[in-house]
Amino acid sequence: MGAFDKQIFKKSEVVEKILEFMKIGSKTNFLLNTLLLTDTSEWKTKYLQKLIAMFQDLIEDDYEENRLLLSYNPLMSIALSAELLGKIGSSRKRF
């Protein structure tokens, strides 16, 4: 038994809150680390599409507004994002 119930990260309310914080850009590296530890393959497709759309928006953001580059450790943010997207891609062939 871990420190918390992993099933909580499948609940719609929790997933929506995580996506909301990702959109705001607060605690980016913490959220990316948390997402890497969760089983995103069990998320509903609409939530995965929203998350991937957020990363696509980050690619299009200007340097001065890019939340990944403005984080306290931009290199870590980029690496965590790439790892998360790779994990999603390998678990769900659709993406």
VEXLUMSE-727805 format. One line per 2 residues: their letters; for each residue x negated, y negated, z of N, C-alpha, C. Coordinates in pm, 1 decimal. Layout:
<recs>
A	X:Y:Z:X:Y:Z:X:Y:Z | ...
</recs>
This chain:
<recs>
MG	-85.0:118.2:0.0:0.0:0.0:0.0:-89.2:-124.1:0.0 | -63.9:-212.9:-93.3:-141.3:-335.6:-104.4:-89.0:-444.0:-12.5
AF	-139.3:-561.9:-33.5:-100.2:-676.5:47.9:41.0:-724.2:15.1 | 88.3:-693.2:-104.0:222.3:-734.8:-144.1:281.5:-631.0:-238.4
DK	410.8:-635.9:-252.7:482.1:-543.3:-340.7:464.6:-588.7:-484.9 | 403.3:-506.6:-567.8:377.1:-543.8:-706.7:505.5:-557.7:-788.1
QI	612.1:-495.4:-742.6:738.9:-500.6:-815.1:798.7:-641.7:-815.8 | 755.9:-724.7:-722.3:809.9:-860.4:-714.4:778.0:-940.3:-840.6
FK	668.6:-907.8:-908.9:628.4:-982.6:-1027.8:709.2:-945.9:-1151.5 | 804.2:-853.3:-1137.2:893.7:-819.3:-1247.9:1026.6:-892.8:-1237.0
KS	1053.8:-951.0:-1120.8:1181.1:-1020.0:-1099.5:1186.4:-1147.4:-1183.2 | 1301.0:-1171.6:-1241.7:1318.8:-1286.9:-1330.7:1285.8:-1418.9:-1261.7
EV	1327.0:-1433.9:-1136.6:1303.4:-1560.1:-1065.3:1153.6:-1586.1:-1048.5 | 1079.4:-1481.3:-1018.2:935.8:-1495.9:-997.0:865.6:-1526.6:-1129.3
VE	901.9:-1454.3:-1233.9:840.7:-1475.9:-1365.3:869.1:-1617.9:-1413.9 | 992.4:-1663.5:-1397.6:1028.0:-1799.5:-1440.5:949.1:-1903.6:-1362.8
KI	928.2:-1881.0:-1234.1:851.8:-1975.2:-1151.8:704.9:-1977.9:-1195.1 | 648.5:-1861.7:-1225.3:510.1:-1856.0:-1273.3:497.6:-1932.9:-1403.7
LE	592.4:-1911.6:-1494.9:588.2:-1982.0:-1623.7:606.3:-2132.3:-1605.2 | 688.3:-2169.7:-1508.7:708.9:-2312.6:-1479.6:578.5:-2376.7:-1432.1
FM	507.4:-2309.4:-1341.7:380.4:-2362.5:-1292.1:274.5:-2364.4:-1402.5 | 278.0:-2263.9:-1489.5:183.5:-2264.1:-1603.1:209.4:-2383.2:-1694.1
KI	335.4:-2414.6:-1715.3:370.4:-2527.7:-1802.0:323.5:-2659.7:-1741.2 | 335.8:-2671.3:-1609.5:291.5:-2792.4:-1539.4:139.4:-2805.2:-1547.8
GS	70.5:-2692.2:-1542.9:-75.2:-2693.7:-1549.4:-141.1:-2696.4:-1413.6 | -64.7:-2669.4:-1311.0:-118.1:-2669.1:-1175.4:-167.6:-2529.4:-1139.3
KT	-284.3:-2520.9:-1078.8:-341.0:-2392.7:-1035.5:-356.2:-2293.9:-1150.6 | -405.4:-2340.9:-1262.5:-414.6:-2259.8:-1384.7:-495.1:-2132.7:-1363.9
NF	-614.6:-2143.2:-1309.1:-698.6:-2024.2:-1292.5:-637.7:-1926.0:-1193.7 | -577.1:-1977.1:-1088.5:-510.7:-1889.3:-991.4:-397.8:-1811.8:-1058.8
LL	-317.2:-1881.4:-1138.2:-206.3:-1815.5:-1206.9:-255.9:-1714.5:-1310.1 | -360.9:-1749.1:-1382.8:-415.7:-1655.8:-1481.3:-470.3:-1530.8:-1413.1
NT	-538.5:-1547.6:-1301.8:-586.9:-1432.2:-1225.7:-471.5:-1347.0:-1175.1 | -367.4:-1411.9:-1126.2:-249.5:-1340.0:-1078.2:-183.5:-1263.1:-1191.5
LL	-171.9:-1327.0:-1307.3:-110.5:-1260.7:-1421.8:-191.9:-1140.7:-1467.9 | -323.1:-1148.2:-1457.1:-407.6:-1035.0:-1495.0:-387.5:-916.2:-1400.8
LT	-350.2:-943.4:-1277.4:-328.2:-835.9:-1180.4:-186.6:-779.6:-1185.7 | -98.7:-845.8:-1257.8:38.9:-796.9:-1268.6:54.9:-714.1:-1394.9
DT	159.6:-635.7:-1396.3:188.2:-552.4:-1512.6:282.8:-629.6:-1604.6 | 226.5:-713.8:-1689.1:308.5:-795.5:-1778.5:374.7:-712.1:-1887.6
SE	333.0:-587.4:-1904.4:395.5:-502.0:-2006.1:540.7:-470.5:-1970.7 | 575.8:-487.2:-1844.6:712.7:-461.3:-1801.6:799.6:-587.1:-1803.4
WK	742.5:-699.4:-1841.8:820.2:-822.4:-1852.6:915.2:-813.8:-1971.0 | 1023.0:-889.1:-1963.4:1114.3:-899.5:-2077.0:1042.0:-971.7:-2191.2
TK	1079.3:-937.8:-2311.2:1014.4:-994.7:-2429.8:1023.5:-1146.7:-2431.5 | 1135.4:-1202.9:-2388.6:1151.7:-1349.4:-2392.8:1049.0:-1419.1:-2304.4
YL	1012.2:-1357.2:-2191.5:912.2:-1418.1:-2103.8:772.3:-1409.7:-2165.2 | 743.3:-1298.7:-2229.0:613.5:-1286.2:-2296.2:603.4:-1385.0:-2411.7
QK	712.9:-1404.2:-2482.7:713.0:-1500.9:-2592.6:689.3:-1642.1:-2539.8 | 750.0:-1676.1:-2426.5:728.3:-1808.4:-2366.3:582.1:-1826.1:-2325.3
LI	524.9:-1721.9:-2265.1:385.9:-1729.8:-2221.0:292.0:-1745.5:-2340.1 | 313.9:-1668.4:-2443.8:229.3:-1677.7:-2563.5:247.5:-1813.7:-2629.3
AM	370.4:-1866.6:-2630.5:395.4:-1999.8:-2686.7:319.2:-2107.2:-2608.7 | 307.2:-2088.6:-2476.9:230.0:-2184.4:-2396.4:83.6:-2184.7:-2438.7
FQ	28.6:-2066.2:-2464.6:-110.1:-2059.0:-2509.1:-126.2:-2119.4:-2648.6 | -27.6:-2100.5:-2734.0:-32.9:-2162.1:-2867.1:-28.2:-2313.8:-2855.7
DL	51.9:-2364.6:-2763.9:57.4:-2509.4:-2741.1:-76.9:-2561.9:-2691.1 | -144.6:-2482.9:-2608.1:-275.1:-2524.9:-2557.3:-376.5:-2538.6:-2669.4
IE	-365.4:-2453.8:-2768.9:-457.5:-2461.6:-2882.6:-438.6:-2593.1:-2957.5 | -314.2:-2638.8:-2964.2:-282.6:-2759.9:-3039.8:-302.4:-2888.2:-2959.9
DD	-316.1:-2877.2:-2827.2:-333.7:-2996.5:-2743.5:-466.0:-3065.4:-2773.4 | -465.4:-3198.2:-2759.2:-589.4:-3273.9:-2770.8:-680.4:-3241.9:-2651.9
YE	-806.4:-3269.2:-2668.8:-904.7:-3240.4:-2565.0:-867.8:-3306.8:-2432.0 | -819.1:-3430.2:-2438.4:-788.5:-3506.6:-2316.7:-666.1:-3453.3:-2243.6
EN	-583.1:-3372.6:-2310.2:-458.7:-3323.6:-2250.2:-457.2:-3172.2:-2231.1 | -560.3:-3103.7:-2275.0:-561.9:-2958.6:-2270.2:-578.9:-2910.9:-2126.2
RL	-478.2:-2840.5:-2075.2:-478.4:-2796.6:-1935.5:-590.2:-2697.5:-1904.8 | -627.4:-2617.0:-2002.1:-737.2:-2522.9:-1978.3:-869.6:-2596.6:-1963.3
LL	-890.7:-2694.6:-2048.7:-1016.7:-2769.3:-2043.8:-1023.1:-2866.6:-1927.2 | -907.9:-2904.6:-1872.2:-904.8:-2997.0:-1759.7:-908.9:-2925.0:-1624.7
SY	-908.3:-2794.1:-1627.4:-913.3:-2719.2:-1501.6:-1051.4:-2735.8:-1438.9 | -1064.7:-2695.3:-1314.5:-1192.9:-2712.9:-1244.8:-1302.8:-2624.9:-1303.6
NP	-1264.9:-2519.3:-1377.3:-1362.3:-2431.9:-1441.3:-1309.5:-2393.8:-1580.0 | -1330.5:-2479.5:-1679.3:-1272.3:-2456.4:-1811.6:-1317.1:-2326.6:-1878.1
LM	-1442.3:-2289.4:-1860.4:-1491.0:-2166.3:-1921.3:-1418.4:-2044.4:-1864.2 | -1397.2:-2046.3:-1734.3:-1323.4:-1938.2:-1669.8:-1179.1:-1935.0:-1719.0
SI	-1117.5:-2050.6:-1735.1:-979.5:-2058.7:-1784.3:-966.9:-1998.3:-1923.9 | -1061.5:-2029.8:-2008.8:-1058.5:-1977.6:-2145.9:-1079.0:-1826.2:-2145.1
AL	-1174.3:-1778.7:-2064.2:-1201.1:-1635.0:-2057.6:-1081.6:-1558.3:-2000.6 | -1020.4:-1612.0:-1895.1:-902.9:-1546.6:-1836.8:-786.3:-1544.5:-1934.6
SA	-769.6:-1653.1:-2008.9:-662.2:-1659.4:-2108.8:-682.7:-1555.4:-2217.4 | -805.7:-1544.3:-2264.4:-836.2:-1446.4:-2368.9:-814.3:-1304.1:-2318.1
EL	-855.5:-1278.8:-2195.4:-837.8:-1145.7:-2137.8:-689.5:-1113.1:-2120.7 | -612.2:-1210.2:-2074.8:-468.2:-1189.3:-2056.2:-398.6:-1163.5:-2189.1
LG	-430.6:-1242.7:-2289.7:-369.5:-1222.8:-2421.4:-409.3:-1087.5:-2481.3 | -532.6:-1046.4:-2459.6:-575.7:-914.3:-2505.0:-500.6:-802.5:-2434.2
KI	-478.9:-820.9:-2304.9:-403.7:-722.1:-2226.4:-260.4:-711.7:-2276.2 | -198.8:-825.8:-2304.0:-61.7:-825.8:-2354.3:-57.2:-758.2:-2490.8
GS	-153.2:-792.7:-2576.2:-158.0:-736.6:-2711.0:-177.1:-586.4:-2711.9 | -260.1:-535.8:-2621.7:-284.9:-391.3:-2620.1:-169.9:-313.5:-2556.9
SR	-95.5:-378.1:-2468.0:14.5:-307.4:-2402.5:143.5:-313.2:-2484.3 | 156.1:-415.0:-2566.9:277.0:-430.3:-2648.2:234.4:-455.1:-2791.0
KR	245.2:-356.8:-2873.9:198.0:-366.0:-3012.9:269.7:-475.2:-3090.9 | 384.3:-517.8:-3042.6:461.2:-621.5:-3111.6:385.9:-753.6:-3117.1
F	303.5:-779.7:-3016.0:231.6:-905.4:-3008.3:91.9:-887.8:-3060.3
</recs>
